[in-house]
Amino acid sequence: MSDDRLIVALDVPNAIEGLQLARQLGDAVSFYKIGLGMLTGGGLGLANELKDEMGKRIFLDMKLFDIGATVEAAVRGLARFNHDFLTVHGDPHVVRAAAEGAAGSATKILAVTILTSLDRGDLDENCIKPGSMTDLVQERAGRALESGADGVICSPFEAAAIRALPQSKGKLIVTPGVRPAGADKGDQKRVLTPAQTIANGADHIVVGRPIWTAADPAAAARTILAEMNSPQARQPNH
């Protein structure tokens, strides 16, 4: 089975295409992310099929946000499937409710700090307080971890700063916004290569389009895995 530090994002329109891609990838990939965009296209059913019939690990990227009681109920319902990861927004009240909903299950709650598609200009437009992106992400991550999150989602650029937090000991750091050298950034604004991201302290990287748009998705996945295990991935970036 593959190195499960690589999570492939099945950001395709529906479960049929997602299952086809998983079959193409075969043993090259053991961990998949299923996001909100596929929820109405059979995403939850696909998650269960990949887990129960193909032995894959599953990351449900729902980014839940609501009042505490609603988040707790939603997480409790999803956690009964015992998928590996589930995302919620990193606001402390949301994280506390999600942790309560996931109690007793195998599902780990990951808190979203600031979306990797956003930059400082976007935060200004959204009336988010002043400060550097790294400082704000680090602050949100610390508060989320103190509130009971099992880990955080952040861009590769903030992974090292979060790993340095005392609250991050024993916690997970999962990073989208990872692109192999030369790949199109798409809608991501804060990206690094797989080796740089692992060197910065990430436990898992999430890669989608560079794999599923490749002529040979399994070969593309193996290339990324090789980079994650290269000497560059073991050298901290300064």
C-alpha positions as CSV (number, residue, x, y, z in Angstrom):
1,M,0.0,0.0,0.0
2,S,1.1,3.5,-0.7
3,D,2.6,6.1,1.7
4,D,-0.5,7.6,3.2
5,R,1.1,11.0,3.7
6,L,-0.2,11.7,0.2
7,I,-3.9,12.4,0.1
8,V,-5.4,12.6,-3.4
9,A,-8.3,15.1,-3.7
10,L,-11.1,13.5,-5.7
11,D,-12.4,16.9,-6.8
12,V,-14.3,15.4,-9.8
13,P,-18.0,16.0,-10.5
14,N,-19.5,12.7,-9.2
15,A,-18.9,9.4,-7.5
16,I,-18.7,7.5,-10.7
17,E,-15.7,9.5,-11.9
18,G,-14.2,9.4,-8.5
19,L,-14.4,5.6,-8.4
20,Q,-12.9,5.4,-11.9
21,L,-10.0,7.5,-10.8
22,A,-9.4,5.5,-7.6
23,R,-9.3,2.3,-9.7
24,Q,-6.7,4.0,-12.1
25,L,-4.6,4.9,-9.1
26,G,-4.8,1.5,-7.6
27,D,-2.2,0.7,-5.0
28,A,-0.3,3.9,-5.7
29,V,-2.6,5.8,-3.4
30,S,-4.2,4.8,-0.1
31,F,-5.8,8.0,1.1
32,Y,-8.5,10.1,-0.5
33,K,-10.1,13.5,0.1
34,I,-13.8,13.9,-0.7
35,G,-15.0,17.5,-0.5
36,L,-18.2,19.4,-0.4
37,G,-18.4,19.8,-4.1
38,M,-19.1,16.1,-4.6
39,L,-21.5,15.7,-1.7
40,T,-24.6,15.9,-4.0
41,G,-22.8,13.7,-6.5
42,G,-22.7,10.7,-4.3
43,G,-19.6,11.7,-2.3
44,L,-20.6,10.1,1.0
45,G,-21.4,6.8,-0.8
46,L,-18.1,6.9,-2.6
47,A,-16.3,7.5,0.7
48,N,-17.9,4.5,2.2
49,E,-17.2,2.3,-0.8
50,L,-13.5,3.3,-0.9
51,K,-13.2,2.6,2.8
52,D,-15.2,-0.6,3.2
53,E,-14.5,-2.3,-0.1
54,M,-11.1,-1.0,-1.2
55,G,-9.5,-0.5,2.2
56,K,-8.7,3.2,1.6
57,R,-8.4,6.0,4.2
58,I,-10.9,8.8,3.9
59,F,-10.7,12.5,4.5
60,L,-14.1,14.2,4.4
61,D,-13.4,17.9,3.6
62,M,-16.8,19.4,4.6
63,K,-15.4,22.6,6.3
64,L,-18.5,22.7,8.6
65,F,-19.5,26.0,10.2
66,D,-22.7,26.8,12.1
67,I,-23.9,27.2,15.6
68,G,-22.5,24.7,18.1
69,A,-25.5,22.4,18.4
70,T,-25.8,22.1,14.6
71,V,-22.1,21.4,14.1
72,E,-22.2,18.8,16.9
73,A,-25.2,17.0,15.4
74,A,-23.7,17.0,11.9
75,V,-20.4,15.7,13.1
76,R,-22.0,13.0,15.2
77,G,-23.9,11.8,12.1
78,L,-20.8,11.8,9.9
79,A,-18.5,10.2,12.6
80,R,-20.6,7.1,12.7
81,F,-18.9,6.1,9.5
82,N,-15.5,6.2,11.2
83,H,-13.8,8.0,8.4
84,D,-10.3,9.3,9.2
85,F,-10.5,13.1,9.0
86,L,-13.3,15.6,8.9
87,T,-12.7,19.4,8.6
88,V,-14.5,22.2,10.3
89,H,-13.7,25.9,10.4
90,G,-11.2,26.7,13.2
91,D,-13.4,29.0,15.2
92,P,-13.2,27.8,18.8
93,H,-17.0,27.3,19.3
94,V,-17.1,25.2,16.1
95,V,-14.1,23.1,17.1
96,R,-15.4,22.4,20.6
97,A,-18.8,21.3,19.2
98,A,-17.1,19.1,16.5
99,A,-14.9,17.4,19.1
100,E,-18.0,16.6,21.2
101,G,-19.8,15.2,18.1
102,A,-16.8,13.0,17.2
103,A,-16.2,11.7,20.7
104,G,-16.0,7.9,20.8
105,S,-15.3,7.6,17.0
106,A,-12.2,7.1,15.0
107,T,-12.7,10.4,13.1
108,K,-10.2,13.1,13.8
109,I,-11.3,16.7,13.6
110,L,-9.1,19.0,11.5
111,A,-9.6,22.8,11.9
112,V,-9.3,25.1,8.8
113,T,-7.2,28.1,9.6
114,I,-7.4,30.4,6.5
115,L,-8.2,28.9,3.2
116,T,-5.2,28.5,0.9
117,S,-7.0,30.2,-1.9
118,L,-7.0,33.5,0.1
119,D,-4.3,36.2,0.5
120,R,-4.1,39.3,2.6
121,G,-6.2,41.3,0.1
122,D,-9.0,38.8,0.4
123,L,-8.8,39.0,4.2
124,D,-9.1,42.8,4.0
125,E,-12.2,42.5,1.8
126,N,-13.7,40.1,4.4
127,C,-13.0,42.6,7.2
128,I,-10.5,40.2,8.9
129,K,-8.2,42.0,11.4
130,P,-4.8,43.3,10.3
131,G,-1.8,41.2,10.5
132,S,0.4,39.0,8.4
133,M,-1.1,35.8,7.0
134,T,1.4,33.7,8.9
135,D,0.6,35.4,12.3
136,L,-3.1,35.1,11.8
137,V,-2.9,31.4,10.8
138,Q,-0.7,30.6,13.7
139,E,-3.0,32.3,16.1
140,R,-6.1,30.6,14.7
141,A,-4.3,27.2,14.8
142,G,-3.3,27.6,18.4
143,R,-6.8,28.5,19.5
144,A,-8.3,25.6,17.5
145,L,-5.9,23.1,19.0
146,E,-6.6,24.4,22.5
147,S,-10.3,23.9,21.7
148,G,-9.9,20.2,21.0
149,A,-8.9,19.9,17.3
150,D,-6.8,16.8,16.4
151,G,-5.0,18.9,13.9
152,V,-5.2,21.8,11.5
153,I,-5.4,22.5,7.8
154,C,-3.0,25.2,6.6
155,S,-1.0,26.2,3.6
156,P,2.6,24.9,3.2
157,F,3.9,28.3,4.1
158,E,2.4,28.2,7.6
159,A,3.3,24.6,8.4
160,A,6.6,25.4,10.0
161,A,5.1,28.2,12.2
162,I,2.3,25.9,13.4
163,R,4.7,23.0,14.0
164,A,6.6,25.4,16.3
165,L,3.6,26.0,18.5
166,P,3.6,24.2,21.8
167,Q,-0.1,23.3,21.2
168,S,0.9,21.3,18.0
169,K,2.7,18.6,19.9
170,G,1.2,15.3,18.9
171,K,-1.2,17.0,16.5
172,L,-1.6,16.7,12.8
173,I,-0.8,19.2,10.1
174,V,-2.5,18.7,6.7
175,T,-1.6,20.9,3.8
176,P,-3.5,21.6,0.6
177,G,-2.0,24.1,-1.8
178,V,0.8,21.7,-2.8
179,R,2.0,21.6,-6.4
180,P,4.9,19.7,-8.0
181,A,7.5,22.0,-9.6
182,G,6.2,23.5,-12.8
183,A,2.5,22.6,-12.2
184,D,-0.3,25.1,-12.7
185,K,-1.3,26.7,-9.4
186,G,-5.0,26.8,-10.3
187,D,-7.0,28.7,-7.7
188,Q,-4.4,28.3,-5.0
189,K,-2.3,31.4,-4.0
190,R,0.0,30.0,-1.3
191,V,1.7,26.9,-2.7
192,L,5.0,25.0,-2.3
193,T,6.3,21.7,-3.7
194,P,5.7,18.3,-1.9
195,A,9.3,18.1,-0.7
196,Q,9.3,21.7,0.7
197,T,5.9,21.0,2.5
198,I,7.1,17.9,4.2
199,A,10.3,19.6,5.2
200,N,8.2,22.4,6.8
201,G,6.6,19.9,9.2
202,A,3.4,18.7,7.4
203,D,2.1,15.2,8.2
204,H,0.0,14.9,5.0
205,I,-0.2,16.8,1.8
206,V,-3.3,17.1,-0.4
207,V,-2.9,17.0,-4.2
208,G,-5.7,17.0,-6.7
209,R,-5.5,18.4,-10.2
210,P,-1.8,17.6,-10.9
211,I,-2.6,13.9,-10.4
212,W,-6.1,13.5,-11.9
213,T,-5.4,15.7,-14.9
214,A,-2.2,13.8,-15.8
215,A,-2.1,11.4,-18.7
216,D,-1.0,8.7,-16.3
217,P,-2.4,9.6,-12.8
218,A,-0.7,6.6,-11.1
219,A,2.7,7.7,-12.5
220,A,2.0,11.3,-11.4
221,A,1.2,10.1,-7.8
222,R,4.4,8.0,-7.7
223,T,6.5,11.0,-8.8
224,I,5.0,13.0,-5.9
225,L,5.6,10.2,-3.5
226,A,9.3,9.9,-4.6
227,E,9.7,13.7,-4.0
228,M,8.2,13.4,-0.6
229,N,10.8,10.8,0.3
230,S,13.7,12.7,-1.3
231,P,16.6,14.2,0.7
232,Q,15.0,17.7,0.1
233,A,12.0,16.6,2.1
234,R,14.2,16.0,5.2
235,Q,15.8,19.4,5.1
236,P,14.0,22.2,6.9
237,N,13.4,25.3,4.8
238,H,14.9,28.5,6.2
